[in-house]
Amino acid sequence: MLRVLTYPSKRLDSYLKKLLSRVEEYPKKLEKYVEKIGEEVKKFGDKALIEYTARFDGVKLTSEELRVKNEEIERAYELVDRELLSAINYALQKIKSFHEKTLPLSWFEHNEDEIILGQLVRPVERVGIYIPGGKGGETPLISTVLMTAIPAKLAGVKKLVMVSPPRKDGSLHPALLCAARESGVDEIYKIGGPWSIFALAYGTESIPKVDLICGPGNIYVTLAKKLVSFHTGIDFLAGPSEVLIIADEKANPEYIVWDLLAQAEHDPMSLSLLITPSKKILQEVKRLLPLALEKGLRSEIAKEALENRGALIKVKTIEEAFYLANLIAPEHLEIMTDNPEQYLPLVKNAGAVFLGLYTPEAIGDYLAGPNHVLPTMGLSRFTSSLSSEKFLKKINFMKYSREALLKEAQKVIKLAEEEKLPFHAEAVRIRIKGGNEI
């Protein structure tokens, strides 16, 4: 069921070669299909949205029914139990508290040479968030609403628009609506799939055009985000969920098993890896995995994921484990070792890190505070998790006095002339002379 590999070995080399190219696994033939959807949304607007929603979600809506009405949100509060609403608000406060600490501020400096330099921090004005519908809209990703909307609102986004696929009765799950209202979402629309991404990017009769789109989705949604990214901002292109666990002999094999399965149940192409120097831990995890699979409702998905991409990897040392982990650059990195903090300096590439036996990846999914929208497919080599910074622009500004320009003019002129850009040089020189040269 699950491959067992040893470092170093030819089998591991072959496995890693395929794994490290996972960003290239998007079927190219699908891109043209998704591109055609975009062309139809751009050309036909609401009509295309309505047709695609009817065809793929089995729901017939009119243009007037696309937007969730205030009465629907108020009704949702009557349907959501108090305990769930309390959990939503608890998570909201923790996520808000963490992201407040990540907000950059505008700044400027005025030095003695009469030069003013600084940076304005300004929010993106209009943002769209995509919330997957789950299985028929009955597995609402409440946490994703919180993780995308809260950082955007903290950044000062004026117009926050949410899209999510409707359920069979044409509604959105009440828990999603409550989470959206609590998080400050301004408008909610009952559309999903790649057509909703194109609607946000281009605008339609009903859907407002936005400046940036964020949120995870399936391969079709991801390809749509890729296609619009030339003119509309996106967070990043995300693939199936990933976890890599580094464990020593002090780890609990049962904890490891459930954390591996917690990722595997997301998608048949999810990645679940254990790297350990402990033969005992590896063998026990291998023994327990099939037993645990028998207990889950999503066992078939998890089993397929483990067969497709999962692995238990035996190394000689913890240092070798971190070498492989940095090579793979996982979305989630769990460190289940004695004194896990000591290994933080070894972490170079990971979306988020979970330290110790009592920090399951699931706690980060819901309410620890850090964002769960994380880079996958090895992209943590050069990018970071979603945060309020994603919804902010940094605009540099500068001001020179005439005296300050005089001090630096000759250096600018020399550089411009070396680059064969005479007008650049003249733009400085004319200010030294005081004009009247044309």
C-alpha positions in Angstrom: 0.0 0.0 0.0 2.6 2.5 1.1 6.2 2.5 -0.3 9.1 2.2 2.2 12.3 3.8 1.0 15.8 4.2 2.3 18.2 7.1 1.9 20.3 6.9 -0.1 19.0 4.5 -2.7 18.1 4.4 -6.4 14.5 3.7 -5.5 14.4 6.9 -3.4 16.2 8.9 -6.2 13.5 7.7 -8.7 10.7 8.7 -6.3 12.2 12.1 -5.5 12.8 12.8 -9.2 9.1 12.4 -9.9 8.1 14.2 -6.6 10.3 17.2 -7.3 8.6 17.8 -10.6 5.1 17.7 -9.2 4.6 21.3 -10.2 4.7 20.1 -13.8 1.9 17.6 -13.3 -0.9 19.8 -14.5 -2.2 18.3 -17.7 -1.6 20.8 -20.5 -4.8 19.6 -22.4 -6.9 20.9 -19.5 -5.6 24.5 -19.9 -7.2 24.9 -23.3 -10.5 23.6 -21.9 -10.4 26.1 -19.0 -9.3 28.9 -21.3 -12.4 28.3 -23.4 -14.6 28.7 -20.3 -12.8 32.1 -19.7 -13.5 33.2 -23.2 -17.2 32.4 -22.8 -17.5 34.2 -19.4 -15.8 37.3 -20.9 -18.1 37.2 -23.9 -21.4 36.2 -22.4 -21.1 37.3 -18.7 -23.9 36.1 -16.4 -25.4 33.9 -19.1 -22.2 31.8 -19.2 -22.1 31.6 -15.4 -25.7 30.5 -15.2 -25.2 27.8 -17.9 -22.0 26.4 -16.3 -23.7 26.4 -12.8 -26.6 24.4 -14.2 -24.4 22.0 -16.1 -21.9 21.2 -13.4 -23.6 22.0 -10.1 -27.1 21.0 -11.2 -28.6 24.3 -10.1 -30.6 26.7 -12.2 -30.2 30.3 -11.1 -31.2 33.6 -12.5 -28.9 36.7 -12.5 -30.9 38.0 -9.6 -30.3 34.8 -7.6 -26.5 34.7 -8.0 -25.9 37.1 -5.1 -26.8 35.9 -1.6 -29.4 38.2 -0.1 -29.3 39.6 3.4 -32.3 37.6 4.4 -30.5 34.4 3.5 -27.6 35.3 5.8 -30.0 36.1 8.7 -31.7 32.8 8.2 -28.4 31.1 8.3 -27.8 32.3 11.8 -31.0 30.6 12.9 -29.8 27.3 11.4 -26.3 27.2 12.8 -26.0 25.9 16.3 -24.5 28.1 19.0 -21.5 25.9 19.7 -20.4 26.1 16.1 -20.9 29.8 16.0 -18.9 30.2 19.2 -16.1 28.1 17.6 -16.1 30.3 14.5 -15.7 33.4 16.6 -13.0 31.9 18.7 -11.0 30.9 15.6 -11.7 34.4 14.1 -10.1 36.2 17.1 -7.0 34.0 17.1 -6.5 34.4 13.4 -7.0 38.1 13.7 -4.6 38.4 16.6 -1.8 36.6 14.7 -2.3 38.5 11.4 -2.4 41.9 13.2 1.3 41.3 14.1 2.2 40.8 10.4 0.9 44.2 9.2 3.7 46.5 7.8 3.4 50.2 8.3 4.2 53.2 6.1 7.4 54.9 6.9 9.7 57.8 5.8 13.1 59.3 6.7 14.3 62.9 6.3 18.1 62.9 6.2 20.5 65.8 6.6 21.1 66.0 2.9 17.5 67.2 2.3 16.4 63.9 0.9 13.1 62.4 1.9 12.6 58.7 1.3 9.8 56.5 2.3 7.2 53.8 1.6 3.4 54.1 1.5 1.5 50.9 2.5 -1.9 50.8 0.8 -4.6 48.1 0.6 -5.7 46.5 -2.6 -9.2 48.0 -3.1 -11.2 45.0 -4.4 -10.5 41.4 -3.5 -12.3 38.1 -4.4 -12.0 35.0 -2.3 -12.8 31.5 -3.6 -14.2 29.0 -1.2 -14.5 25.4 -2.4 -17.9 23.8 -2.0 -16.6 20.5 -0.8 -18.8 17.4 -1.4 -22.0 18.8 -2.9 -21.7 21.9 -0.7 -22.3 19.8 2.4 -18.7 19.9 3.6 -18.3 23.6 4.1 -14.7 25.0 4.4 -15.5 27.4 7.1 -11.9 27.8 8.1 -10.9 28.9 4.5 -13.4 31.7 4.8 -11.7 32.9 8.0 -8.2 32.4 6.6 -8.8 34.5 3.5 -11.3 37.1 4.6 -9.7 38.1 8.0 -6.3 39.0 6.6 -7.9 41.0 3.7 -10.1 43.0 6.0 -7.2 43.7 8.4 -5.3 45.0 5.5 -8.1 47.5 4.8 -9.6 46.0 1.7 -12.7 48.1 0.9 -14.7 45.5 -1.1 -14.4 41.8 -0.3 -16.3 39.5 -2.6 -16.8 35.8 -1.9 -17.7 33.1 -4.4 -18.6 29.5 -3.6 -20.5 26.7 -5.4 -24.2 26.3 -4.5 -25.7 23.2 -3.0 -28.4 21.3 -4.9 -31.1 23.5 -3.6 -29.4 26.7 -4.8 -28.2 27.8 -1.4 -24.9 28.0 0.4 -24.2 26.2 3.6 -25.4 28.3 6.5 -22.1 27.9 8.4 -20.3 29.4 5.4 -22.6 32.4 5.4 -22.2 33.0 9.1 -18.4 32.7 8.8 -18.4 35.2 5.9 -20.6 37.7 7.8 -18.5 37.5 10.9 -15.3 37.9 8.9 -16.5 41.1 7.1 -17.2 39.8 3.6 -19.2 42.4 1.7 -20.8 40.4 -1.1 -21.4 36.7 -1.5 -22.2 34.9 -4.8 -23.4 31.4 -5.4 -21.0 30.4 -8.1 -17.9 28.2 -8.1 -15.6 26.4 -10.5 -13.3 28.1 -13.0 -16.1 30.3 -14.3 -16.3 32.1 -11.0 -12.6 33.0 -11.2 -13.1 34.4 -14.6 -16.1 36.3 -13.4 -14.1 37.9 -10.6 -11.2 38.7 -13.0 -13.3 40.2 -15.9 -16.6 41.2 -14.1 -20.1 40.4 -15.4 -23.5 42.1 -15.2 -23.8 40.8 -11.6 -20.3 40.0 -10.4 -17.9 42.9 -9.7 -14.4 42.9 -11.2 -11.7 42.6 -8.5 -8.0 43.4 -8.4 -6.8 40.2 -6.6 -8.2 36.7 -6.2 -7.2 34.3 -3.5 -8.3 30.9 -2.1 -7.6 27.3 -2.9 -9.5 25.2 -5.4 -9.3 22.1 -7.7 -7.1 21.9 -10.8 -9.7 23.7 -12.9 -9.9 26.6 -10.5 -6.1 26.7 -10.2 -5.7 26.8 -14.0 -8.2 29.6 -14.2 -6.2 31.6 -11.6 -3.1 30.9 -13.7 -4.8 32.3 -16.9 -6.0 35.5 -15.2 -2.8 36.1 -13.3 -1.4 38.2 -16.2 -3.9 41.0 -15.4 -5.4 40.1 -12.0 -3.4 39.4 -8.8 -3.6 36.0 -7.3 -2.2 34.5 -4.1 -0.4 31.6 -5.7 -1.1 28.4 -7.7 -1.9 25.6 -5.2 -1.9 21.9 -5.7 -3.0 19.0 -3.5 -2.4 19.1 0.2 1.0 18.0 1.6 2.5 16.9 5.0 6.0 15.8 5.7 6.7 14.4 9.2 10.1 14.2 10.7 10.1 11.9 13.7 12.6 10.3 16.1 12.2 7.4 18.5 10.4 9.7 21.0 7.5 10.2 18.7 4.1 8.5 19.1 3.4 6.3 16.0 -0.4 6.7 16.4 -0.1 10.5 16.2 2.0 10.1 13.1 -0.5 7.8 11.5 -3.5 10.1 12.0 -1.6 13.1 10.8 -0.6 11.3 7.6 -4.2 10.3 7.0 -5.5 13.8 7.8 -3.7 15.0 4.7 -4.4 11.9 2.6 -8.1 12.2 3.1 -8.2 15.6 1.2 -7.4 14.3 -2.3 -6.2 11.2 -4.1 -3.1 13.2 -5.1 -2.3 14.5 -1.6 1.2 13.9 -0.3 1.8 12.2 3.1 5.5 11.5 4.0 7.3 10.2 7.1 11.1 10.6 7.3 12.7 9.0 10.4 16.0 7.5 11.5 14.1 5.1 13.8 13.4 1.7 12.3 11.0 1.0 15.2 8.9 4.1 14.5 8.8 3.3 10.7 7.7 -0.3 11.2 5.0 0.6 13.8 3.6 3.3 11.5 3.6 0.9 8.6 1.7 -1.7 10.8 -0.9 0.8 12.1 -1.8 2.6 8.9 -4.0 -0.1 7.4 -5.8 -0.5 10.8 -6.5 3.2 11.0 -7.7 3.3 7.4 -10.5 0.9 8.4 -11.9 3.5 10.8 -12.4 6.5 8.5 -15.3 7.6 6.3 -12.9 8.9 3.6 -10.6 5.8 3.7 -10.8 5.2 -0.1 -9.5 8.6 -0.9 -6.8 8.3 1.8 -5.8 4.9 0.6 -5.5 6.1 -3.0 -3.4 9.1 -1.9 -1.0 6.9 0.0 -0.6 4.5 -2.9 -0.1 7.3 -5.4 2.4 9.5 -3.6 2.9 8.5 0.1 6.1 7.1 1.5 7.9 6.1 4.7 11.6 7.0 4.3 14.3 5.6 6.5 17.4 7.8 7.1 20.5 7.4 9.3 20.3 10.8 11.0 17.9 13.6 11.7 20.1 15.9 9.7 19.5 13.7 6.6 15.8 14.0 7.3 16.0 17.8 7.2 18.1 17.7 4.0 15.3 15.7 2.3 12.6 17.9 3.8 14.2 21.1 2.4 14.6 19.4 -1.0 10.9 18.5 -1.0 9.8 21.9 0.4 6.4 20.6 1.8 3.3 22.6 2.6 3.2 21.3 6.2 6.3 20.2 8.1 5.7 18.4 11.4 8.7 17.9 13.7 7.9 15.1 16.2 11.2 14.9 18.0 12.7 15.4 21.4 13.2 19.2 21.9 11.9 20.0 18.3 12.8 23.8 18.6 16.5 22.9 18.4 15.9 21.9 14.7 14.3 25.1 13.6 17.6 26.5 12.3 17.7 23.5 9.9 14.3 24.4 8.3 14.8 26.3 5.1 11.8 25.4 2.9 8.3 24.8 4.3 4.9 26.4 4.2 4.3 26.1 7.9 6.1 24.2 10.8 4.4 22.2 13.6 6.6 21.5 16.6 6.2 18.6 19.0 3.7 15.8 19.7 0.8 18.1 20.6 0.8 20.3 17.5 -1.1 18.4 14.9 -1.4 20.0 11.5 -5.2 20.1 12.1 -4.8 22.8 14.8 -3.2 25.0 12.2 -6.0 24.3 9.8 -8.6 25.8 12.1 -7.6 28.1 14.8 -3.9 28.3 15.9 -3.7 31.7 14.2 -1.2 31.4 11.3 -2.7 31.1 7.9 -3.6 27.7 6.4 -3.5 28.9 2.8 0.1 27.7 2.1 2.3 27.1 -0.9 2.4 23.5 -2.2 4.3 21.7 -5.0 7.6 22.8 -3.6 6.8 26.5 -4.0 7.8 27.2 -0.4 11.3 27.4 -1.8 10.4 31.0 -2.8 7.0 32.0 -1.5 5.2 32.2 1.8 1.7 31.6 3.3 -1.2 33.9 2.7 -1.1 36.9 5.0 -2.4 40.5 5.3 0.7 41.6 3.3 -0.7 39.9 0.3 -3.5 42.4 0.3 -1.2 45.4 0.6 0.8 47.3 -1.9 4.1 49.1 -1.0 4.5 52.4 -2.9 8.0 54.0 -2.6 8.3 57.8 -2.6 11.2 60.2 -2.6 11.9 63.9 -2.6 15.2 65.7 -3.4 16.1 69.3 -2.8 18.1 71.1 -5.5 21.2 70.9 -3.2 20.7 67.2 -2.7 20.4 66.6 -6.5 23.6 68.6 -7.1 25.5 66.3 -4.8 24.5 63.2 -6.7 24.0 64.5 -10.2 27.3 63.6 -11.8 27.0 60.0 -10.6 23.6 59.7 -12.1 24.7 61.3 -15.4 27.7 58.9 -15.6 25.5 55.9 -15.1 22.9 57.1 -17.6 25.6 57.8 -20.3 27.1 54.4 -19.7 23.7 52.8 -20.3 23.4 54.9 -23.5 20.3 56.7 -22.2 21.1 60.4 -23.0 17.7 61.7 -22.1 18.0 60.3 -18.6 21.3 62.2 -18.2 19.8 65.4 -19.7 16.8 65.2 -17.3 19.3 65.6 -14.4 21.7 68.0 -16.2 18.9 70.5 -17.1 18.0 70.8 -13.4 21.6 71.7 -12.6 21.6 74.4 -15.3 18.2 75.7 -14.3 16.4 75.2 -17.7 16.1 77.4 -20.8 18.0 74.8 -22.9 15.4 73.9 -25.5 
